[in-house]
């Protein structure tokens, strides 16, 4: 049975791959810093939902009450959303300090990308991984403002959007 599970999970993930909600869910898990693969979370949520529905039906003595178990996916979603918002809020709280370091590095003569590298060396998570993504994308040839726009979207940061506009003007 253990050998079939990875195949079953892989097949389930392949069936979800083309959907927009699946890619958004995977990105949200990444931003929320939840280390489990999305397909495992989906599978465990489905199993937990069925078990909770069965237990509620058993305790209540009615199949109708078993449908209350459908709240399990809502609880999982709320947990993921809470972690996601916490990371975004933390990013926003770290941004003023990061911009101060960026400003100092620019005054010291660094290019904008070089100054971002200085910020990455000093900043805590989640800023470090998000800004590291900007530097990596820029090194791969993505225009800096486009790389920043990805982080703006991921972190839903209007303040970083202003930095992206400055990068576009530069």
C-alpha positions as CSV (number, residue, x, y, z in Angstrom):
1,X,0.0,0.0,0.0
2,X,2.9,2.4,0.7
3,X,4.1,2.1,-2.8
4,X,0.8,3.0,-4.3
5,X,0.4,6.2,-2.2
6,X,3.1,8.3,-3.8
7,X,1.7,7.2,-7.2
8,X,-1.8,8.2,-6.2
9,X,-0.6,11.5,-4.8
10,X,1.4,12.2,-7.9
11,X,-1.6,11.4,-10.1
12,X,-3.8,13.7,-8.0
13,X,-1.3,16.5,-8.2
14,X,-1.0,16.1,-12.0
15,X,-4.8,16.4,-12.3
16,X,-4.7,19.6,-10.3
17,X,-1.6,21.1,-12.0
18,X,-3.5,22.9,-14.8
19,X,-5.8,24.8,-12.5
20,X,-5.3,28.3,-11.3
21,X,-6.4,27.6,-7.7
22,X,-3.8,24.8,-7.3
23,X,-0.9,27.0,-8.4
24,X,-2.2,29.8,-6.1
25,X,-2.6,27.3,-3.2
26,X,1.0,26.1,-3.7
27,X,2.3,29.7,-3.8
28,X,0.3,30.5,-0.6
29,X,1.9,27.5,1.2
30,X,5.3,28.7,0.1
31,X,4.8,32.3,1.3
32,X,3.2,31.0,4.5
33,X,6.3,28.9,5.0
34,X,4.4,25.7,5.5
35,X,6.9,23.0,4.6
36,X,4.5,20.2,3.6
37,X,3.8,19.7,-0.1
38,X,0.4,20.9,-1.3
39,X,-0.7,17.5,-2.4
40,X,-0.1,16.1,1.1
41,X,-2.1,18.8,2.7
42,X,-4.9,18.2,0.3
43,X,-4.8,14.5,0.9
44,X,-4.7,14.8,4.7
45,X,-7.5,17.3,4.6
46,X,-9.6,14.9,2.6
47,X,-8.9,12.0,4.9
48,X,-9.5,14.2,8.0
49,X,-12.8,15.4,6.5
50,X,-14.0,11.9,5.9
51,X,-13.0,10.8,9.4
52,X,-14.6,13.8,11.1
53,X,-17.8,13.3,9.1
54,X,-17.9,9.6,10.1
55,X,-17.2,10.4,13.8
56,X,-19.9,13.2,13.9
57,X,-22.4,10.9,12.2
58,X,-21.6,8.1,14.7
59,X,-21.8,10.3,17.7
60,X,-24.9,12.2,16.6
61,X,-26.6,9.2,15.2
62,X,-27.5,10.9,12.0
63,X,-25.8,11.1,8.6
64,X,-27.1,14.6,8.2
65,X,-24.9,15.9,11.1
66,X,-21.9,14.3,9.4
67,X,-21.9,17.1,6.9
68,X,-20.6,19.3,9.7
69,X,-17.3,17.6,9.0
70,X,-17.1,19.6,5.8
71,X,-15.8,22.4,8.0
72,X,-12.4,20.7,8.2
73,X,-11.2,22.1,4.8
74,X,-12.4,25.5,6.0
75,X,-10.3,25.2,9.1
76,X,-7.3,24.1,7.1
77,X,-7.9,27.1,4.7
78,X,-8.2,29.5,7.7
79,X,-4.9,28.1,9.2
80,X,-3.0,28.6,5.9
81,X,-4.6,32.1,5.4
82,X,-3.6,33.1,8.9
83,X,0.0,32.0,8.4
84,X,0.1,33.7,5.0
85,X,-1.2,37.0,6.4
86,X,1.3,36.8,9.3
87,X,4.2,36.5,6.8
88,X,2.9,39.4,4.8
89,X,2.4,41.5,7.9
90,X,6.0,40.7,9.0
91,X,7.4,41.6,5.6
92,X,5.6,44.9,5.8
93,X,6.9,45.6,9.3
94,X,10.5,44.8,8.1
95,X,10.3,46.9,5.0
96,X,11.1,50.3,6.6
97,X,14.3,49.0,8.1
98,X,15.2,47.2,4.8
99,X,14.6,50.4,2.9
100,X,16.9,52.3,5.3
101,X,19.7,49.8,4.7
102,X,18.9,50.0,0.9
103,X,19.2,53.8,1.1
104,X,22.5,53.6,3.0
105,X,23.9,51.1,0.5
106,X,22.9,53.4,-2.4
107,X,24.6,56.4,-0.8
108,X,27.7,54.2,-0.3
109,X,27.9,53.8,-4.1
110,X,26.2,50.5,-4.7
111,X,24.0,49.9,-7.7
112,X,20.3,49.2,-6.9
113,X,20.9,45.4,-7.3
114,X,24.1,45.6,-5.2
115,X,22.2,47.6,-2.6
116,X,19.5,44.9,-2.6
117,X,22.2,42.3,-2.0
118,X,23.4,44.2,1.0
119,X,19.8,44.3,2.3
120,X,19.5,40.5,1.8
121,X,22.6,39.9,3.8
122,X,21.2,41.9,6.8
123,X,17.5,41.2,6.8
124,X,15.5,38.4,8.5
125,X,12.8,36.2,7.0
126,X,10.5,36.6,5.2
127,X,12.2,39.6,3.6
128,X,15.4,37.7,3.0
129,X,13.9,35.0,0.8
130,X,11.6,37.4,-1.1
131,X,14.4,39.9,-1.8
132,X,16.7,37.0,-2.7
133,X,14.2,36.0,-5.3
134,X,14.4,39.5,-6.8
135,X,18.2,39.3,-7.0
136,X,18.1,35.8,-8.5
137,X,15.5,36.8,-11.1
138,X,17.5,39.9,-12.1
139,X,20.6,37.8,-12.5
140,X,18.6,35.6,-14.9
141,X,17.8,38.6,-17.0
142,X,14.4,39.6,-15.6
143,X,14.1,43.4,-15.5
144,X,14.5,44.6,-11.9
145,X,11.1,46.2,-11.8
146,X,9.4,43.0,-13.0
147,X,11.2,41.0,-10.4
148,X,10.1,43.5,-7.7
149,X,6.6,43.3,-9.1
150,X,6.5,39.6,-8.4
151,X,7.3,40.2,-4.7
152,X,4.8,43.1,-4.6
153,X,2.1,40.7,-5.8
154,X,3.2,37.8,-3.5
155,X,3.5,40.1,-0.4
156,X,0.6,42.4,-1.4
157,X,2.9,45.3,-0.4
158,X,1.9,48.8,-1.7
159,X,5.0,50.2,-0.1
160,X,7.3,47.9,-2.1
161,X,5.2,48.9,-5.2
162,X,6.6,52.4,-4.8
163,X,10.2,51.0,-4.7
164,X,9.4,49.1,-7.9
165,X,8.3,52.4,-9.5
166,X,11.5,54.0,-8.6
167,X,13.4,51.0,-10.0
168,X,11.5,51.4,-13.3
169,X,12.4,55.1,-13.4
170,X,16.0,54.4,-12.8
